Amino acid sequence: MLDVKYNIKGLISSIYECQKKIIINRRFIRELEEEGGDSRQLLKENLELERKISEYQKELRKKYQFSY
């Protein structure tokens, strides 16, 4: 049971980290667009981070379902 709780906390932490990176990237994207810079790489990174969040959420639901 402790192992499941540890894994759940780890997944939640991973989701938060991805969300923080997305927020930071959005700020950089906004600045780049104002300056006329290329923001494609950051947009790709955000898509990848959103995909990771989705995977973490699926895994979290699966583990949470079996922890009770």
KOLNU-916096 format. One record per atom (N, C-alpha, C): residue number from 0; residue in three letters; z, x, y. Coordinates in steps of 0.1 Angstrom, whole numbers, m for minus. Layout:
<drenmars>
<drenmar seq="NUM" type="ALA" z="Z" x="X" y="Y"/>
...
</drenmars>
This chain:
<drenmars>
<drenmar seq="0" type="MET" z="0" x="8" y="m12"/>
<drenmar seq="0" type="MET" z="0" x="0" y="0"/>
<drenmar seq="0" type="MET" z="0" x="9" y="13"/>
<drenmar seq="1" type="LEU" z="8" x="20" y="12"/>
<drenmar seq="1" type="LEU" z="8" x="28" y="24"/>
<drenmar seq="1" type="LEU" z="m6" x="35" y="26"/>
<drenmar seq="2" type="ASP" z="m13" x="38" y="15"/>
<drenmar seq="2" type="ASP" z="m26" x="44" y="17"/>
<drenmar seq="2" type="ASP" z="m36" x="35" y="23"/>
<drenmar seq="3" type="VAL" z="m35" x="22" y="20"/>
<drenmar seq="3" type="VAL" z="m44" x="12" y="26"/>
<drenmar seq="3" type="VAL" z="m41" x="11" y="41"/>
<drenmar seq="4" type="LYS" z="m28" x="10" y="45"/>
<drenmar seq="4" type="LYS" z="m24" x="9" y="59"/>
<drenmar seq="4" type="LYS" z="m29" x="21" y="66"/>
<drenmar seq="5" type="TYR" z="m28" x="33" y="60"/>
<drenmar seq="5" type="TYR" z="m32" x="45" y="67"/>
<drenmar seq="5" type="TYR" z="m47" x="45" y="69"/>
<drenmar seq="6" type="ASN" z="m55" x="40" y="59"/>
<drenmar seq="6" type="ASN" z="m69" x="39" y="61"/>
<drenmar seq="6" type="ASN" z="m73" x="29" y="71"/>
<drenmar seq="7" type="ILE" z="m66" x="18" y="72"/>
<drenmar seq="7" type="ILE" z="m68" x="8" y="82"/>
<drenmar seq="7" type="ILE" z="m66" x="14" y="96"/>
<drenmar seq="8" type="LYS" z="m55" x="21" y="98"/>
<drenmar seq="8" type="LYS" z="m52" x="27" y="111"/>
<drenmar seq="8" type="LYS" z="m63" x="37" y="114"/>
<drenmar seq="9" type="GLY" z="m68" x="44" y="105"/>
<drenmar seq="9" type="GLY" z="m78" x="54" y="107"/>
<drenmar seq="9" type="GLY" z="m91" x="47" y="111"/>
<drenmar seq="10" type="LEU" z="m95" x="36" y="105"/>
<drenmar seq="10" type="LEU" z="m107" x="29" y="108"/>
<drenmar seq="10" type="LEU" z="m106" x="23" y="123"/>
<drenmar seq="11" type="ILE" z="m94" x="18" y="126"/>
<drenmar seq="11" type="ILE" z="m92" x="13" y="139"/>
<drenmar seq="11" type="ILE" z="m93" x="24" y="150"/>
<drenmar seq="12" type="SER" z="m88" x="35" y="147"/>
<drenmar seq="12" type="SER" z="m89" x="47" y="156"/>
<drenmar seq="12" type="SER" z="m103" x="51" y="158"/>
<drenmar seq="13" type="SER" z="m111" x="51" y="147"/>
<drenmar seq="13" type="SER" z="m125" x="55" y="148"/>
<drenmar seq="13" type="SER" z="m133" x="45" y="156"/>
<drenmar seq="14" type="ILE" z="m130" x="32" y="155"/>
<drenmar seq="14" type="ILE" z="m136" x="22" y="163"/>
<drenmar seq="14" type="ILE" z="m133" x="24" y="178"/>
<drenmar seq="15" type="TYR" z="m121" x="27" y="181"/>
<drenmar seq="15" type="TYR" z="m117" x="29" y="195"/>
<drenmar seq="15" type="TYR" z="m124" x="42" y="201"/>
<drenmar seq="16" type="GLU" z="m125" x="52" y="193"/>
<drenmar seq="16" type="GLU" z="m131" x="64" y="197"/>
<drenmar seq="16" type="GLU" z="m146" x="62" y="200"/>
<drenmar seq="17" type="CYS" z="m153" x="54" y="192"/>
<drenmar seq="17" type="CYS" z="m167" x="51" y="194"/>
<drenmar seq="17" type="CYS" z="m168" x="43" y="207"/>
<drenmar seq="18" type="GLN" z="m159" x="33" y="209"/>
<drenmar seq="18" type="GLN" z="m160" x="25" y="221"/>
<drenmar seq="18" type="GLN" z="m158" x="33" y="233"/>
<drenmar seq="19" type="LYS" z="m149" x="43" y="233"/>
<drenmar seq="19" type="LYS" z="m146" x="51" y="244"/>
<drenmar seq="19" type="LYS" z="m159" x="59" y="248"/>
<drenmar seq="20" type="LYS" z="m166" x="65" y="237"/>
<drenmar seq="20" type="LYS" z="m178" x="72" y="239"/>
<drenmar seq="20" type="LYS" z="m189" x="64" y="245"/>
<drenmar seq="21" type="ILE" z="m190" x="51" y="241"/>
<drenmar seq="21" type="ILE" z="m200" x="42" y="246"/>
<drenmar seq="21" type="ILE" z="m197" x="40" y="261"/>
<drenmar seq="22" type="ILE" z="m185" x="37" y="265"/>
<drenmar seq="22" type="ILE" z="m182" x="35" y="279"/>
<drenmar seq="22" type="ILE" z="m185" x="47" y="287"/>
<drenmar seq="23" type="ILE" z="m182" x="59" y="282"/>
<drenmar seq="23" type="ILE" z="m185" x="71" y="290"/>
<drenmar seq="23" type="ILE" z="m200" x="73" y="291"/>
<drenmar seq="24" type="ASN" z="m208" x="71" y="280"/>
<drenmar seq="24" type="ASN" z="m222" x="72" y="280"/>
<drenmar seq="24" type="ASN" z="m228" x="62" y="290"/>
<drenmar seq="25" type="ARG" z="m223" x="50" y="291"/>
<drenmar seq="25" type="ARG" z="m228" x="40" y="300"/>
<drenmar seq="25" type="ARG" z="m227" x="45" y="314"/>
<drenmar seq="26" type="ARG" z="m216" x="51" y="317"/>
<drenmar seq="26" type="ARG" z="m214" x="56" y="331"/>
<drenmar seq="26" type="ARG" z="m225" x="67" y="334"/>
<drenmar seq="27" type="PHE" z="m227" x="76" y="324"/>
<drenmar seq="27" type="PHE" z="m237" x="87" y="326"/>
<drenmar seq="27" type="PHE" z="m251" x="81" y="327"/>
<drenmar seq="28" type="ILE" z="m254" x="70" y="319"/>
<drenmar seq="28" type="ILE" z="m267" x="64" y="319"/>
<drenmar seq="28" type="ILE" z="m269" x="58" y="333"/>
<drenmar seq="29" type="ARG" z="m259" x="51" y="339"/>
<drenmar seq="29" type="ARG" z="m260" x="45" y="352"/>
<drenmar seq="29" type="ARG" z="m263" x="56" y="362"/>
<drenmar seq="30" type="GLU" z="m256" x="67" y="362"/>
<drenmar seq="30" type="GLU" z="m258" x="79" y="371"/>
<drenmar seq="30" type="GLU" z="m272" x="84" y="369"/>
<drenmar seq="31" type="LEU" z="m276" x="86" y="357"/>
<drenmar seq="31" type="LEU" z="m290" x="92" y="355"/>
<drenmar seq="31" type="LEU" z="m301" x="83" y="360"/>
<drenmar seq="32" type="GLU" z="m299" x="70" y="358"/>
<drenmar seq="32" type="GLU" z="m309" x="60" y="362"/>
<drenmar seq="32" type="GLU" z="m310" x="60" y="378"/>
<drenmar seq="33" type="GLU" z="m298" x="61" y="384"/>
<drenmar seq="33" type="GLU" z="m298" x="62" y="399"/>
<drenmar seq="33" type="GLU" z="m305" x="74" y="404"/>
<drenmar seq="34" type="GLU" z="m304" x="85" y="397"/>
<drenmar seq="34" type="GLU" z="m311" x="98" y="401"/>
<drenmar seq="34" type="GLU" z="m325" x="99" y="395"/>
<drenmar seq="35" type="GLY" z="m329" x="89" y="387"/>
<drenmar seq="35" type="GLY" z="m342" x="89" y="382"/>
<drenmar seq="35" type="GLY" z="m343" x="98" y="369"/>
<drenmar seq="36" type="GLY" z="m332" x="101" y="363"/>
<drenmar seq="36" type="GLY" z="m332" x="110" y="351"/>
<drenmar seq="36" type="GLY" z="m335" x="102" y="338"/>
<drenmar seq="37" type="ASP" z="m337" x="110" y="328"/>
<drenmar seq="37" type="ASP" z="m340" x="104" y="314"/>
<drenmar seq="37" type="ASP" z="m327" x="101" y="307"/>
<drenmar seq="38" type="SER" z="m325" x="88" y="303"/>
<drenmar seq="38" type="SER" z="m313" x="84" y="297"/>
<drenmar seq="38" type="SER" z="m316" x="80" y="282"/>
<drenmar seq="39" type="ARG" z="m327" x="83" y="277"/>
<drenmar seq="39" type="ARG" z="m331" x="79" y="263"/>
<drenmar seq="39" type="ARG" z="m321" x="84" y="253"/>
<drenmar seq="40" type="GLN" z="m318" x="97" y="254"/>
<drenmar seq="40" type="GLN" z="m309" x="103" y="244"/>
<drenmar seq="40" type="GLN" z="m295" x="96" y="244"/>
<drenmar seq="41" type="LEU" z="m290" x="93" y="255"/>
<drenmar seq="41" type="LEU" z="m277" x="86" y="256"/>
<drenmar seq="41" type="LEU" z="m278" x="71" y="251"/>
<drenmar seq="42" type="LEU" z="m289" x="65" y="253"/>
<drenmar seq="42" type="LEU" z="m291" x="52" y="248"/>
<drenmar seq="42" type="LEU" z="m292" x="52" y="233"/>
<drenmar seq="43" type="LYS" z="m299" x="62" y="227"/>
<drenmar seq="43" type="LYS" z="m299" x="63" y="213"/>
<drenmar seq="43" type="LYS" z="m286" x="66" y="207"/>
<drenmar seq="44" type="GLU" z="m278" x="74" y="214"/>
<drenmar seq="44" type="GLU" z="m264" x="77" y="209"/>
<drenmar seq="44" type="GLU" z="m256" x="65" y="209"/>
<drenmar seq="45" type="ASN" z="m257" x="56" y="220"/>
<drenmar seq="45" type="ASN" z="m250" x="44" y="220"/>
<drenmar seq="45" type="ASN" z="m253" x="35" y="209"/>
<drenmar seq="46" type="LEU" z="m266" x="34" y="206"/>
<drenmar seq="46" type="LEU" z="m271" x="25" y="194"/>
<drenmar seq="46" type="LEU" z="m264" x="30" y="181"/>
<drenmar seq="47" type="GLU" z="m264" x="44" y="180"/>
<drenmar seq="47" type="GLU" z="m258" x="49" y="167"/>
<drenmar seq="47" type="GLU" z="m243" x="46" y="167"/>
<drenmar seq="48" type="LEU" z="m236" x="48" y="178"/>
<drenmar seq="48" type="LEU" z="m222" x="45" y="179"/>
<drenmar seq="48" type="LEU" z="m219" x="30" y="176"/>
<drenmar seq="49" type="GLU" z="m228" x="21" y="181"/>
<drenmar seq="49" type="GLU" z="m226" x="7" y="178"/>
<drenmar seq="49" type="GLU" z="m228" x="4" y="163"/>
<drenmar seq="50" type="ARG" z="m238" x="11" y="157"/>
<drenmar seq="50" type="ARG" z="m240" x="10" y="143"/>
<drenmar seq="50" type="ARG" z="m228" x="14" y="135"/>
<drenmar seq="51" type="LYS" z="m222" x="25" y="139"/>
<drenmar seq="51" type="LYS" z="m210" x="30" y="133"/>
<drenmar seq="51" type="LYS" z="m198" x="20" y="134"/>
<drenmar seq="52" type="ILE" z="m197" x="15" y="146"/>
<drenmar seq="52" type="ILE" z="m186" x="5" y="148"/>
<drenmar seq="52" type="ILE" z="m188" x="m7" y="138"/>
<drenmar seq="53" type="SER" z="m200" x="m11" y="137"/>
<drenmar seq="53" type="SER" z="m203" x="m22" y="128"/>
<drenmar seq="53" type="SER" z="m199" x="m19" y="113"/>
<drenmar seq="54" type="GLU" z="m202" x="m7" y="109"/>
<drenmar seq="54" type="GLU" z="m199" x="m2" y="96"/>
<drenmar seq="54" type="GLU" z="m184" x="m1" y="94"/>
<drenmar seq="55" type="TYR" z="m177" x="4" y="104"/>
<drenmar seq="55" type="TYR" z="m162" x="5" y="104"/>
<drenmar seq="55" type="TYR" z="m156" x="m9" y="103"/>
<drenmar seq="56" type="GLN" z="m162" x="m18" y="110"/>
<drenmar seq="56" type="GLN" z="m156" x="m32" y="110"/>
<drenmar seq="56" type="GLN" z="m158" x="m39" y="97"/>
<drenmar seq="57" type="LYS" z="m170" x="m36" y="90"/>
<drenmar seq="57" type="LYS" z="m172" x="m42" y="77"/>
<drenmar seq="57" type="LYS" z="m162" x="m36" y="67"/>
<drenmar seq="58" type="GLU" z="m160" x="m23" y="68"/>
<drenmar seq="58" type="GLU" z="m151" x="m16" y="59"/>
<drenmar seq="58" type="GLU" z="m136" x="m21" y="61"/>
<drenmar seq="59" type="LEU" z="m133" x="m23" y="74"/>
<drenmar seq="59" type="LEU" z="m120" x="m28" y="78"/>
<drenmar seq="59" type="LEU" z="m117" x="m42" y="72"/>
<drenmar seq="60" type="ARG" z="m127" x="m50" y="74"/>
<drenmar seq="60" type="ARG" z="m126" x="m64" y="68"/>
<drenmar seq="60" type="ARG" z="m123" x="m64" y="53"/>
<drenmar seq="61" type="LYS" z="m131" x="m55" y="46"/>
<drenmar seq="61" type="LYS" z="m130" x="m54" y="32"/>
<drenmar seq="61" type="LYS" z="m116" x="m49" y="28"/>
<drenmar seq="62" type="LYS" z="m111" x="m39" y="34"/>
<drenmar seq="62" type="LYS" z="m98" x="m33" y="31"/>
<drenmar seq="62" type="LYS" z="m87" x="m43" y="35"/>
<drenmar seq="63" type="TYR" z="m88" x="m49" y="47"/>
<drenmar seq="63" type="TYR" z="m78" x="m59" y="51"/>
<drenmar seq="63" type="TYR" z="m77" x="m70" y="42"/>
<drenmar seq="64" type="GLN" z="m88" x="m75" y="36"/>
<drenmar seq="64" type="GLN" z="m88" x="m86" y="27"/>
<drenmar seq="64" type="GLN" z="m80" x="m83" y="15"/>
<drenmar seq="65" type="PHE" z="m80" x="m70" y="10"/>
<drenmar seq="65" type="PHE" z="m74" x="m67" y="m2"/>
<drenmar seq="65" type="PHE" z="m59" x="m62" y="0"/>
<drenmar seq="66" type="SER" z="m55" x="m60" y="12"/>
<drenmar seq="66" type="SER" z="m42" x="m55" y="15"/>
<drenmar seq="66" type="SER" z="m31" x="m65" y="15"/>
<drenmar seq="67" type="TYR" z="m35" x="m78" y="14"/>
<drenmar seq="67" type="TYR" z="m25" x="m89" y="14"/>
<drenmar seq="67" type="TYR" z="m26" x="m97" y="2"/>
</drenmars>
